Amino acid sequence: MPKKRKKDRKAPRKRASVRAAPARHAEVEPLDWDGEDEQEKGIELLGSLTRRFPAPADGVKAVRAGERVEWTGSIDGSTMRHRVLLSHDGTAVVEQAVCVGGILERALLCAWHQAGEEGREALVTGVLAALDTLHAALRPALEADIREVCPDYTAPVPQPFREEPERHGSGVPLFGWRLLHPVGPDTTWEETVDTAMWNSSMTMCGWLDFTDGIPELQPAELARLLRRHDVPALFCAGCGDPITDRHPRWSGVWVTPDSDFGPLCGGPYTSPVGPKPLLGMLTDEEFGTPHRPA
């Protein structure tokens, strides 16, 4: 069962959908959790999937009949996916996947542009290796948090994955971690949800309290981790945001994936503050400062 957390009234609305269609992805029964009591969430975020298919074995039957059985959603964190898959030999598994999010997702987007066409094959290899290293750093904190409730808990080791870019996404491949849960006749949906994997989606976006204590998720150390794996990640020396100067619309200008700030550094403004004009409102300070790589 996912760890219970205090409700954040300012958090974005939670959305989930089930896809189960032989010909196309059809969203079935979107769920809106805004206003839902925290104690009623938990595994029930998968509710629309479990109501359609009471057990994973029912989902397996649907997949064998040609349907696609999949749930996507989030709880104040990066996107998660739950889907039934069949291997080449017909063995059924439930994939539990967590996509990268937060500062890591933005860093990979900038690194993708920074690498250019000539460096993207090596970047993909490096990202997968870096995800292995990063999860090894996250795992002790995830385990310690869960062991407050389940003393004997040990987190499984997920597999990093890379998939084709989302159709309406940024153009960067989809990266994340996945676990494959075997499905037997008596397997329940609850048995296909590992708590550490679930909580790692919130870790990606900095929602869990222990995130600040993980050096690998801080900009400087994250940049070093990625570059050790030949991922050309760069962060701004002023604001700490991921940056690139090779975006096709901003060639030669250091920008971050944020439409509000873009080429404007949100860090401390270091220029001297002069007197205000007697007439008019604007001074040269309104231009702010550009990003610069650390």
ChimeraX commands (.cxc) that place a marker at each C-alpha (Angstrom):
marker #1 position 0.00,0.00,0.00 radius 0.5
marker #1 position 1.46,3.39,-0.90 radius 0.5
marker #1 position 2.64,5.49,1.98 radius 0.5
marker #1 position 0.01,7.91,3.30 radius 0.5
marker #1 position 0.94,11.57,3.04 radius 0.5
marker #1 position -0.56,14.83,4.19 radius 0.5
marker #1 position -2.92,16.34,1.66 radius 0.5
marker #1 position -1.55,19.32,-0.25 radius 0.5
marker #1 position -4.46,21.60,-1.04 radius 0.5
marker #1 position -2.34,23.46,-3.60 radius 0.5
marker #1 position -1.23,20.31,-5.39 radius 0.5
marker #1 position -2.24,19.78,-9.02 radius 0.5
marker #1 position -5.36,17.74,-9.71 radius 0.5
marker #1 position -4.77,14.04,-9.97 radius 0.5
marker #1 position -5.89,12.28,-13.16 radius 0.5
marker #1 position -6.05,8.64,-14.12 radius 0.5
marker #1 position -7.41,6.73,-17.05 radius 0.5
marker #1 position -7.83,3.15,-18.22 radius 0.5
marker #1 position -7.08,2.13,-21.75 radius 0.5
marker #1 position -8.61,-1.13,-22.94 radius 0.5
marker #1 position -9.39,-1.22,-26.63 radius 0.5
marker #1 position -8.31,-3.55,-29.47 radius 0.5
marker #1 position -8.12,-0.87,-32.17 radius 0.5
marker #1 position -7.20,2.36,-30.42 radius 0.5
marker #1 position -6.48,3.85,-26.99 radius 0.5
marker #1 position -9.87,4.65,-25.45 radius 0.5
marker #1 position -9.95,6.50,-22.15 radius 0.5
marker #1 position -12.48,4.94,-19.82 radius 0.5
marker #1 position -13.87,6.59,-16.72 radius 0.5
marker #1 position -11.40,9.39,-15.89 radius 0.5
marker #1 position -10.95,9.78,-12.14 radius 0.5
marker #1 position -10.63,13.17,-10.44 radius 0.5
marker #1 position -9.18,12.88,-6.94 radius 0.5
marker #1 position -9.47,16.57,-6.03 radius 0.5
marker #1 position -11.17,16.71,-2.65 radius 0.5
marker #1 position -10.85,12.97,-2.04 radius 0.5
marker #1 position -9.87,12.00,1.49 radius 0.5
marker #1 position -6.22,10.95,1.61 radius 0.5
marker #1 position -7.03,7.74,3.47 radius 0.5
marker #1 position -9.33,6.66,0.65 radius 0.5
marker #1 position -6.72,6.97,-2.09 radius 0.5
marker #1 position -3.95,4.43,-1.69 radius 0.5
marker #1 position -4.27,1.60,-4.12 radius 0.5
marker #1 position -7.71,2.87,-5.14 radius 0.5
marker #1 position -6.02,5.13,-7.65 radius 0.5
marker #1 position -6.15,1.95,-9.74 radius 0.5
marker #1 position -9.89,1.73,-9.08 radius 0.5
marker #1 position -11.05,2.22,-12.66 radius 0.5
marker #1 position -8.79,-0.63,-13.75 radius 0.5
marker #1 position -9.80,-3.01,-10.97 radius 0.5
marker #1 position -13.50,-2.40,-11.53 radius 0.5
marker #1 position -13.14,-3.34,-15.17 radius 0.5
marker #1 position -10.88,-6.31,-14.43 radius 0.5
marker #1 position -11.35,-7.62,-10.84 radius 0.5
marker #1 position -8.02,-9.51,-10.93 radius 0.5
marker #1 position -4.91,-9.44,-13.14 radius 0.5
marker #1 position -5.96,-12.82,-14.57 radius 0.5
marker #1 position -9.08,-11.13,-15.98 radius 0.5
marker #1 position -6.86,-8.53,-17.61 radius 0.5
marker #1 position -4.72,-11.31,-19.08 radius 0.5
marker #1 position -7.81,-12.85,-20.70 radius 0.5
marker #1 position -8.67,-9.48,-22.24 radius 0.5
marker #1 position -5.14,-9.03,-23.60 radius 0.5
marker #1 position -5.20,-12.52,-25.11 radius 0.5
marker #1 position -8.47,-11.54,-26.78 radius 0.5
marker #1 position -6.73,-8.59,-28.43 radius 0.5
marker #1 position -7.37,-5.76,-25.99 radius 0.5
marker #1 position -4.85,-3.41,-24.41 radius 0.5
marker #1 position -5.21,-3.29,-20.62 radius 0.5
marker #1 position -3.43,-0.27,-19.21 radius 0.5
marker #1 position -3.75,2.34,-16.44 radius 0.5
marker #1 position -1.84,5.61,-16.31 radius 0.5
marker #1 position -1.94,8.17,-13.53 radius 0.5
marker #1 position -0.05,10.00,-10.79 radius 0.5
marker #1 position -0.23,11.15,-7.18 radius 0.5
marker #1 position 1.53,14.52,-6.99 radius 0.5
marker #1 position 4.49,12.99,-8.81 radius 0.5
marker #1 position 5.72,11.76,-12.17 radius 0.5
marker #1 position 3.55,9.58,-14.38 radius 0.5
marker #1 position 3.04,5.93,-13.48 radius 0.5
marker #1 position 1.78,3.12,-15.68 radius 0.5
marker #1 position 0.24,-0.25,-14.93 radius 0.5
marker #1 position -0.39,-2.65,-17.80 radius 0.5
marker #1 position -0.77,-6.35,-18.58 radius 0.5
marker #1 position 1.82,-7.77,-20.96 radius 0.5
marker #1 position 2.37,-11.16,-22.58 radius 0.5
marker #1 position 5.86,-12.44,-23.32 radius 0.5
marker #1 position 6.75,-14.33,-26.48 radius 0.5
marker #1 position 6.13,-17.65,-24.75 radius 0.5
marker #1 position 2.69,-16.51,-23.54 radius 0.5
marker #1 position 3.71,-15.84,-19.92 radius 0.5
marker #1 position 1.69,-13.01,-18.41 radius 0.5
marker #1 position 3.10,-10.19,-16.28 radius 0.5
marker #1 position 1.89,-6.86,-14.94 radius 0.5
marker #1 position 4.31,-4.06,-15.70 radius 0.5
marker #1 position 4.59,-1.38,-13.00 radius 0.5
marker #1 position 6.41,1.58,-14.51 radius 0.5
marker #1 position 7.46,5.00,-13.23 radius 0.5
marker #1 position 8.54,7.67,-15.70 radius 0.5
marker #1 position 11.26,10.15,-14.85 radius 0.5
marker #1 position 9.95,13.54,-13.77 radius 0.5
marker #1 position 10.86,16.77,-12.08 radius 0.5
marker #1 position 14.39,18.10,-12.42 radius 0.5
marker #1 position 15.65,14.82,-13.92 radius 0.5
marker #1 position 13.15,14.95,-16.78 radius 0.5
marker #1 position 14.09,18.57,-17.50 radius 0.5
marker #1 position 17.79,17.77,-17.34 radius 0.5
marker #1 position 17.41,14.94,-19.85 radius 0.5
marker #1 position 15.41,17.17,-22.19 radius 0.5
marker #1 position 18.18,19.79,-22.16 radius 0.5
marker #1 position 20.88,17.12,-22.54 radius 0.5
marker #1 position 19.02,15.70,-25.55 radius 0.5
marker #1 position 19.30,19.04,-27.33 radius 0.5
marker #1 position 22.86,19.54,-26.10 radius 0.5
marker #1 position 23.96,16.15,-27.48 radius 0.5
marker #1 position 22.75,16.91,-31.01 radius 0.5
marker #1 position 21.96,14.32,-33.64 radius 0.5
marker #1 position 25.47,12.92,-33.51 radius 0.5
marker #1 position 25.44,12.20,-29.77 radius 0.5
marker #1 position 21.95,10.90,-29.07 radius 0.5
marker #1 position 22.65,7.18,-29.43 radius 0.5
marker #1 position 25.38,7.42,-26.80 radius 0.5
marker #1 position 23.10,9.60,-24.66 radius 0.5
marker #1 position 20.41,6.90,-24.53 radius 0.5
marker #1 position 22.96,4.31,-23.39 radius 0.5
marker #1 position 24.28,6.72,-20.78 radius 0.5
marker #1 position 20.83,7.62,-19.46 radius 0.5
marker #1 position 19.93,3.97,-18.88 radius 0.5
marker #1 position 23.18,3.44,-16.96 radius 0.5
marker #1 position 22.61,6.64,-14.98 radius 0.5
marker #1 position 19.10,5.54,-14.03 radius 0.5
marker #1 position 20.58,2.36,-12.56 radius 0.5
marker #1 position 23.01,4.43,-10.48 radius 0.5
marker #1 position 20.34,6.91,-9.43 radius 0.5
marker #1 position 17.88,4.29,-8.23 radius 0.5
marker #1 position 20.64,2.59,-6.24 radius 0.5
marker #1 position 21.08,5.93,-4.46 radius 0.5
marker #1 position 17.33,6.36,-3.90 radius 0.5
marker #1 position 16.64,2.83,-2.72 radius 0.5
marker #1 position 18.02,3.09,0.86 radius 0.5
marker #1 position 15.89,6.16,1.56 radius 0.5
marker #1 position 12.81,4.55,0.03 radius 0.5
marker #1 position 13.35,1.39,2.06 radius 0.5
marker #1 position 13.95,3.26,5.32 radius 0.5
marker #1 position 10.72,5.19,4.89 radius 0.5
marker #1 position 8.68,2.02,4.32 radius 0.5
marker #1 position 10.41,0.09,7.11 radius 0.5
marker #1 position 8.78,2.41,9.62 radius 0.5
marker #1 position 5.62,0.41,8.83 radius 0.5
marker #1 position 7.05,-2.85,7.43 radius 0.5
marker #1 position 10.35,-3.57,9.24 radius 0.5
marker #1 position 11.39,-6.45,6.95 radius 0.5
marker #1 position 10.74,-4.63,3.67 radius 0.5
marker #1 position 13.38,-4.79,0.92 radius 0.5
marker #1 position 12.80,-2.87,-2.28 radius 0.5
marker #1 position 13.13,-4.81,-5.53 radius 0.5
marker #1 position 15.55,-3.55,-8.18 radius 0.5
marker #1 position 13.71,-2.11,-11.18 radius 0.5
marker #1 position 14.92,-2.15,-14.78 radius 0.5
marker #1 position 15.58,1.17,-16.54 radius 0.5
marker #1 position 13.72,1.47,-19.83 radius 0.5
marker #1 position 13.58,3.68,-22.88 radius 0.5
marker #1 position 10.57,4.01,-25.19 radius 0.5
marker #1 position 9.70,6.09,-28.22 radius 0.5
marker #1 position 8.79,9.73,-27.55 radius 0.5
marker #1 position 5.22,10.60,-26.66 radius 0.5
marker #1 position 3.25,11.74,-29.71 radius 0.5
marker #1 position 2.58,15.20,-28.28 radius 0.5
marker #1 position 5.62,15.35,-26.02 radius 0.5
marker #1 position 8.98,17.10,-26.20 radius 0.5
marker #1 position 10.51,14.77,-28.80 radius 0.5
marker #1 position 12.76,13.11,-26.23 radius 0.5
marker #1 position 12.48,9.33,-25.64 radius 0.5
marker #1 position 10.42,8.29,-22.62 radius 0.5
marker #1 position 12.71,7.09,-19.82 radius 0.5
marker #1 position 11.88,5.44,-16.52 radius 0.5
marker #1 position 12.03,2.32,-14.36 radius 0.5
marker #1 position 9.86,-0.78,-14.50 radius 0.5
marker #1 position 9.12,-3.92,-12.50 radius 0.5
marker #1 position 7.50,-7.00,-14.03 radius 0.5
marker #1 position 5.16,-8.81,-11.63 radius 0.5
marker #1 position 4.31,-12.43,-12.58 radius 0.5
marker #1 position 0.60,-13.18,-12.85 radius 0.5
marker #1 position -0.88,-16.40,-11.54 radius 0.5
marker #1 position -4.51,-17.52,-11.16 radius 0.5
marker #1 position -4.76,-16.04,-7.64 radius 0.5
marker #1 position -2.63,-12.89,-8.08 radius 0.5
marker #1 position -4.31,-9.69,-6.86 radius 0.5
marker #1 position -3.75,-6.16,-8.16 radius 0.5
marker #1 position -2.32,-5.18,-4.77 radius 0.5
marker #1 position 0.43,-7.77,-5.28 radius 0.5
marker #1 position 1.46,-6.01,-8.50 radius 0.5
marker #1 position 2.15,-2.66,-6.82 radius 0.5
marker #1 position 5.49,-2.29,-5.06 radius 0.5
marker #1 position 5.46,0.56,-2.55 radius 0.5
marker #1 position 9.00,1.81,-3.19 radius 0.5
marker #1 position 8.32,2.03,-6.92 radius 0.5
marker #1 position 5.10,3.90,-6.20 radius 0.5
marker #1 position 6.87,6.34,-3.85 radius 0.5
marker #1 position 9.72,6.88,-6.31 radius 0.5
marker #1 position 7.29,8.71,-8.59 radius 0.5
marker #1 position 6.82,11.30,-5.85 radius 0.5
marker #1 position 10.56,11.39,-5.19 radius 0.5
marker #1 position 11.11,12.42,-8.82 radius 0.5
marker #1 position 9.11,15.59,-8.23 radius 0.5
marker #1 position 10.48,16.27,-4.74 radius 0.5
marker #1 position 7.30,15.55,-2.78 radius 0.5
marker #1 position 8.73,13.21,-0.14 radius 0.5
marker #1 position 10.41,14.77,2.89 radius 0.5
marker #1 position 13.70,12.88,2.51 radius 0.5
marker #1 position 14.37,14.13,-1.03 radius 0.5
marker #1 position 16.58,16.97,0.23 radius 0.5
marker #1 position 18.80,14.44,1.97 radius 0.5
marker #1 position 19.63,12.62,-1.28 radius 0.5
marker #1 position 22.67,14.37,-2.85 radius 0.5
marker #1 position 22.09,12.70,-6.23 radius 0.5
marker #1 position 18.82,14.62,-6.66 radius 0.5
marker #1 position 20.44,18.03,-6.07 radius 0.5
marker #1 position 21.38,19.92,-9.26 radius 0.5
marker #1 position 25.17,19.92,-8.92 radius 0.5
marker #1 position 25.48,16.25,-7.95 radius 0.5
marker #1 position 22.81,15.17,-10.46 radius 0.5
marker #1 position 24.75,16.93,-13.21 radius 0.5
marker #1 position 27.95,15.15,-12.15 radius 0.5
marker #1 position 26.15,11.79,-12.04 radius 0.5
marker #1 position 24.76,12.26,-15.55 radius 0.5
marker #1 position 28.03,13.48,-17.00 radius 0.5
marker #1 position 29.86,10.46,-15.51 radius 0.5
marker #1 position 27.64,8.45,-17.83 radius 0.5
marker #1 position 28.33,10.70,-20.84 radius 0.5
marker #1 position 24.99,12.51,-20.62 radius 0.5
marker #1 position 25.81,16.20,-21.38 radius 0.5
marker #1 position 23.67,17.71,-18.61 radius 0.5
marker #1 position 24.26,21.37,-17.77 radius 0.5
marker #1 position 22.75,23.48,-14.99 radius 0.5
marker #1 position 22.64,27.24,-14.54 radius 0.5
marker #1 position 25.19,28.66,-12.09 radius 0.5
marker #1 position 22.66,31.24,-10.95 radius 0.5
marker #1 position 19.31,29.48,-10.53 radius 0.5
marker #1 position 20.33,25.81,-10.76 radius 0.5
marker #1 position 17.88,25.01,-13.56 radius 0.5
marker #1 position 18.82,22.60,-16.39 radius 0.5
marker #1 position 19.82,24.59,-19.48 radius 0.5
marker #1 position 20.76,24.15,-23.13 radius 0.5
marker #1 position 22.00,26.53,-25.82 radius 0.5
marker #1 position 21.17,24.16,-28.68 radius 0.5
marker #1 position 17.38,24.33,-28.79 radius 0.5
marker #1 position 16.44,24.97,-32.45 radius 0.5
marker #1 position 14.38,28.07,-31.58 radius 0.5
marker #1 position 17.04,29.49,-29.23 radius 0.5
marker #1 position 20.31,28.52,-30.88 radius 0.5
marker #1 position 23.22,30.07,-28.99 radius 0.5
marker #1 position 21.02,31.26,-26.09 radius 0.5
marker #1 position 21.01,29.43,-22.73 radius 0.5
marker #1 position 17.37,28.49,-22.00 radius 0.5
marker #1 position 15.51,26.25,-19.58 radius 0.5
marker #1 position 12.29,24.26,-20.26 radius 0.5
marker #1 position 10.05,26.84,-18.64 radius 0.5
marker #1 position 7.88,29.14,-20.72 radius 0.5
marker #1 position 7.73,31.70,-17.88 radius 0.5
marker #1 position 11.51,32.10,-17.56 radius 0.5
marker #1 position 13.07,30.64,-20.74 radius 0.5
marker #1 position 16.33,32.59,-21.20 radius 0.5
marker #1 position 15.88,34.57,-17.97 radius 0.5
marker #1 position 17.78,33.35,-14.91 radius 0.5
marker #1 position 15.60,33.18,-11.82 radius 0.5
marker #1 position 18.56,33.25,-9.45 radius 0.5
marker #1 position 19.73,36.18,-7.32 radius 0.5
marker #1 position 20.12,39.39,-9.31 radius 0.5
marker #1 position 23.68,40.57,-8.73 radius 0.5
marker #1 position 23.76,43.84,-10.66 radius 0.5
marker #1 position 23.91,46.99,-8.52 radius 0.5
marker #1 position 20.52,48.58,-7.88 radius 0.5
marker #1 position 20.58,52.23,-8.94 radius 0.5
marker #1 position 18.16,55.05,-8.19 radius 0.5
marker #1 position 14.69,54.91,-9.73 radius 0.5
marker #1 position 13.81,57.36,-12.52 radius 0.5
marker #1 position 11.75,60.40,-11.59 radius 0.5
marker #1 position 9.57,59.94,-14.68 radius 0.5
marker #1 position 8.66,56.60,-16.18 radius 0.5
marker #1 position 8.78,53.13,-14.64 radius 0.5
marker #1 position 11.48,51.10,-16.38 radius 0.5
marker #1 position 15.18,50.76,-15.76 radius 0.5
marker #1 position 17.74,48.45,-17.32 radius 0.5
marker #1 position 17.24,46.08,-14.38 radius 0.5
marker #1 position 13.98,44.83,-15.93 radius 0.5
marker #1 position 16.03,42.79,-18.40 radius 0.5
marker #1 position 17.37,40.62,-15.59 radius 0.5
marker #1 position 20.31,38.30,-16.29 radius 0.5
marker #1 position 20.73,35.40,-18.70 radius 0.5
marker #1 position 21.45,31.82,-17.70 radius 0.5
marker #1 position 25.07,30.74,-17.59 radius 0.5
marker #1 position 26.36,27.18,-17.24 radius 0.5
marker #1 position 27.86,26.17,-13.92 radius 0.5
marker link #1:1,2 radius 0.2
marker link #1:2,3 radius 0.2
marker link #1:3,4 radius 0.2
marker link #1:4,5 radius 0.2
marker link #1:5,6 radius 0.2
marker link #1:6,7 radius 0.2
marker link #1:7,8 radius 0.2
marker link #1:8,9 radius 0.2
marker link #1:9,10 radius 0.2
marker link #1:10,11 radius 0.2
marker link #1:11,12 radius 0.2
marker link #1:12,13 radius 0.2
marker link #1:13,14 radius 0.2
marker link #1:14,15 radius 0.2
marker link #1:15,16 radius 0.2
marker link #1:16,17 radius 0.2
marker link #1:17,18 radius 0.2
marker link #1:18,19 radius 0.2
marker link #1:19,20 radius 0.2
marker link #1:20,21 radius 0.2
marker link #1:21,22 radius 0.2
marker link #1:22,23 radius 0.2
marker link #1:23,24 radius 0.2
marker link #1:24,25 radius 0.2
marker link #1:25,26 radius 0.2
marker link #1:26,27 radius 0.2
marker link #1:27,28 radius 0.2
marker link #1:28,29 radius 0.2
marker link #1:29,30 radius 0.2
marker link #1:30,31 radius 0.2
marker link #1:31,32 radius 0.2
marker link #1:32,33 radius 0.2
marker link #1:33,34 radius 0.2
marker link #1:34,35 radius 0.2
marker link #1:35,36 radius 0.2
marker link #1:36,37 radius 0.2
marker link #1:37,38 radius 0.2
marker link #1:38,39 radius 0.2
marker link #1:39,40 radius 0.2
marker link #1:40,41 radius 0.2
marker link #1:41,42 radius 0.2
marker link #1:42,43 radius 0.2
marker link #1:43,44 radius 0.2
marker link #1:44,45 radius 0.2
marker link #1:45,46 radius 0.2
marker link #1:46,47 radius 0.2
marker link #1:47,48 radius 0.2
marker link #1:48,49 radius 0.2
marker link #1:49,50 radius 0.2
marker link #1:50,51 radius 0.2
marker link #1:51,52 radius 0.2
marker link #1:52,53 radius 0.2
marker link #1:53,54 radius 0.2
marker link #1:54,55 radius 0.2
marker link #1:55,56 radius 0.2
marker link #1:56,57 radius 0.2
marker link #1:57,58 radius 0.2
marker link #1:58,59 radius 0.2
marker link #1:59,60 radius 0.2
marker link #1:60,61 radius 0.2
marker link #1:61,62 radius 0.2
marker link #1:62,63 radius 0.2
marker link #1:63,64 radius 0.2
marker link #1:64,65 radius 0.2
marker link #1:65,66 radius 0.2
marker link #1:66,67 radius 0.2
marker link #1:67,68 radius 0.2
marker link #1:68,69 radius 0.2
marker link #1:69,70 radius 0.2
marker link #1:70,71 radius 0.2
marker link #1:71,72 radius 0.2
marker link #1:72,73 radius 0.2
marker link #1:73,74 radius 0.2
marker link #1:74,75 radius 0.2
marker link #1:75,76 radius 0.2
marker link #1:76,77 radius 0.2
marker link #1:77,78 radius 0.2
marker link #1:78,79 radius 0.2
marker link #1:79,80 radius 0.2
marker link #1:80,81 radius 0.2
marker link #1:81,82 radius 0.2
marker link #1:82,83 radius 0.2
marker link #1:83,84 radius 0.2
marker link #1:84,85 radius 0.2
marker link #1:85,86 radius 0.2
marker link #1:86,87 radius 0.2
marker link #1:87,88 radius 0.2
marker link #1:88,89 radius 0.2
marker link #1:89,90 radius 0.2
marker link #1:90,91 radius 0.2
marker link #1:91,92 radius 0.2
marker link #1:92,93 radius 0.2
marker link #1:93,94 radius 0.2
marker link #1:94,95 radius 0.2
marker link #1:95,96 radius 0.2
marker link #1:96,97 radius 0.2
marker link #1:97,98 radius 0.2
marker link #1:98,99 radius 0.2
marker link #1:99,100 radius 0.2
marker link #1:100,101 radius 0.2
marker link #1:101,102 radius 0.2
marker link #1:102,103 radius 0.2
marker link #1:103,104 radius 0.2
marker link #1:104,105 radius 0.2
marker link #1:105,106 radius 0.2
marker link #1:106,107 radius 0.2
marker link #1:107,108 radius 0.2
marker link #1:108,109 radius 0.2
marker link #1:109,110 radius 0.2
marker link #1:110,111 radius 0.2
marker link #1:111,112 radius 0.2
marker link #1:112,113 radius 0.2
marker link #1:113,114 radius 0.2
marker link #1:114,115 radius 0.2
marker link #1:115,116 radius 0.2
marker link #1:116,117 radius 0.2
marker link #1:117,118 radius 0.2
marker link #1:118,119 radius 0.2
marker link #1:119,120 radius 0.2
marker link #1:120,121 radius 0.2
marker link #1:121,122 radius 0.2
marker link #1:122,123 radius 0.2
marker link #1:123,124 radius 0.2
marker link #1:124,125 radius 0.2
marker link #1:125,126 radius 0.2
marker link #1:126,127 radius 0.2
marker link #1:127,128 radius 0.2
marker link #1:128,129 radius 0.2
marker link #1:129,130 radius 0.2
marker link #1:130,131 radius 0.2
marker link #1:131,132 radius 0.2
marker link #1:132,133 radius 0.2
marker link #1:133,134 radius 0.2
marker link #1:134,135 radius 0.2
marker link #1:135,136 radius 0.2
marker link #1:136,137 radius 0.2
marker link #1:137,138 radius 0.2
marker link #1:138,139 radius 0.2
marker link #1:139,140 radius 0.2
marker link #1:140,141 radius 0.2
marker link #1:141,142 radius 0.2
marker link #1:142,143 radius 0.2
marker link #1:143,144 radius 0.2
marker link #1:144,145 radius 0.2
marker link #1:145,146 radius 0.2
marker link #1:146,147 radius 0.2
marker link #1:147,148 radius 0.2
marker link #1:148,149 radius 0.2
marker link #1:149,150 radius 0.2
marker link #1:150,151 radius 0.2
marker link #1:151,152 radius 0.2
marker link #1:152,153 radius 0.2
marker link #1:153,154 radius 0.2
marker link #1:154,155 radius 0.2
marker link #1:155,156 radius 0.2
marker link #1:156,157 radius 0.2
marker link #1:157,158 radius 0.2
marker link #1:158,159 radius 0.2
marker link #1:159,160 radius 0.2
marker link #1:160,161 radius 0.2
marker link #1:161,162 radius 0.2
marker link #1:162,163 radius 0.2
marker link #1:163,164 radius 0.2
marker link #1:164,165 radius 0.2
marker link #1:165,166 radius 0.2
marker link #1:166,167 radius 0.2
marker link #1:167,168 radius 0.2
marker link #1:168,169 radius 0.2
marker link #1:169,170 radius 0.2
marker link #1:170,171 radius 0.2
marker link #1:171,172 radius 0.2
marker link #1:172,173 radius 0.2
marker link #1:173,174 radius 0.2
marker link #1:174,175 radius 0.2
marker link #1:175,176 radius 0.2
marker link #1:176,177 radius 0.2
marker link #1:177,178 radius 0.2
marker link #1:178,179 radius 0.2
marker link #1:179,180 radius 0.2
marker link #1:180,181 radius 0.2
marker link #1:181,182 radius 0.2
marker link #1:182,183 radius 0.2
marker link #1:183,184 radius 0.2
marker link #1:184,185 radius 0.2
marker link #1:185,186 radius 0.2
marker link #1:186,187 radius 0.2
marker link #1:187,188 radius 0.2
marker link #1:188,189 radius 0.2
marker link #1:189,190 radius 0.2
marker link #1:190,191 radius 0.2
marker link #1:191,192 radius 0.2
marker link #1:192,193 radius 0.2
marker link #1:193,194 radius 0.2
marker link #1:194,195 radius 0.2
marker link #1:195,196 radius 0.2
marker link #1:196,197 radius 0.2
marker link #1:197,198 radius 0.2
marker link #1:198,199 radius 0.2
marker link #1:199,200 radius 0.2
marker link #1:200,201 radius 0.2
marker link #1:201,202 radius 0.2
marker link #1:202,203 radius 0.2
marker link #1:203,204 radius 0.2
marker link #1:204,205 radius 0.2
marker link #1:205,206 radius 0.2
marker link #1:206,207 radius 0.2
marker link #1:207,208 radius 0.2
marker link #1:208,209 radius 0.2
marker link #1:209,210 radius 0.2
marker link #1:210,211 radius 0.2
marker link #1:211,212 radius 0.2
marker link #1:212,213 radius 0.2
marker link #1:213,214 radius 0.2
marker link #1:214,215 radius 0.2
marker link #1:215,216 radius 0.2
marker link #1:216,217 radius 0.2
marker link #1:217,218 radius 0.2
marker link #1:218,219 radius 0.2
marker link #1:219,220 radius 0.2
marker link #1:220,221 radius 0.2
marker link #1:221,222 radius 0.2
marker link #1:222,223 radius 0.2
marker link #1:223,224 radius 0.2
marker link #1:224,225 radius 0.2
marker link #1:225,226 radius 0.2
marker link #1:226,227 radius 0.2
marker link #1:227,228 radius 0.2
marker link #1:228,229 radius 0.2
marker link #1:229,230 radius 0.2
marker link #1:230,231 radius 0.2
marker link #1:231,232 radius 0.2
marker link #1:232,233 radius 0.2
marker link #1:233,234 radius 0.2
marker link #1:234,235 radius 0.2
marker link #1:235,236 radius 0.2
marker link #1:236,237 radius 0.2
marker link #1:237,238 radius 0.2
marker link #1:238,239 radius 0.2
marker link #1:239,240 radius 0.2
marker link #1:240,241 radius 0.2
marker link #1:241,242 radius 0.2
marker link #1:242,243 radius 0.2
marker link #1:243,244 radius 0.2
marker link #1:244,245 radius 0.2
marker link #1:245,246 radius 0.2
marker link #1:246,247 radius 0.2
marker link #1:247,248 radius 0.2
marker link #1:248,249 radius 0.2
marker link #1:249,250 radius 0.2
marker link #1:250,251 radius 0.2
marker link #1:251,252 radius 0.2
marker link #1:252,253 radius 0.2
marker link #1:253,254 radius 0.2
marker link #1:254,255 radius 0.2
marker link #1:255,256 radius 0.2
marker link #1:256,257 radius 0.2
marker link #1:257,258 radius 0.2
marker link #1:258,259 radius 0.2
marker link #1:259,260 radius 0.2
marker link #1:260,261 radius 0.2
marker link #1:261,262 radius 0.2
marker link #1:262,263 radius 0.2
marker link #1:263,264 radius 0.2
marker link #1:264,265 radius 0.2
marker link #1:265,266 radius 0.2
marker link #1:266,267 radius 0.2
marker link #1:267,268 radius 0.2
marker link #1:268,269 radius 0.2
marker link #1:269,270 radius 0.2
marker link #1:270,271 radius 0.2
marker link #1:271,272 radius 0.2
marker link #1:272,273 radius 0.2
marker link #1:273,274 radius 0.2
marker link #1:274,275 radius 0.2
marker link #1:275,276 radius 0.2
marker link #1:276,277 radius 0.2
marker link #1:277,278 radius 0.2
marker link #1:278,279 radius 0.2
marker link #1:279,280 radius 0.2
marker link #1:280,281 radius 0.2
marker link #1:281,282 radius 0.2
marker link #1:282,283 radius 0.2
marker link #1:283,284 radius 0.2
marker link #1:284,285 radius 0.2
marker link #1:285,286 radius 0.2
marker link #1:286,287 radius 0.2
marker link #1:287,288 radius 0.2
marker link #1:288,289 radius 0.2
marker link #1:289,290 radius 0.2
marker link #1:290,291 radius 0.2
marker link #1:291,292 radius 0.2
marker link #1:292,293 radius 0.2
marker link #1:293,294 radius 0.2
view
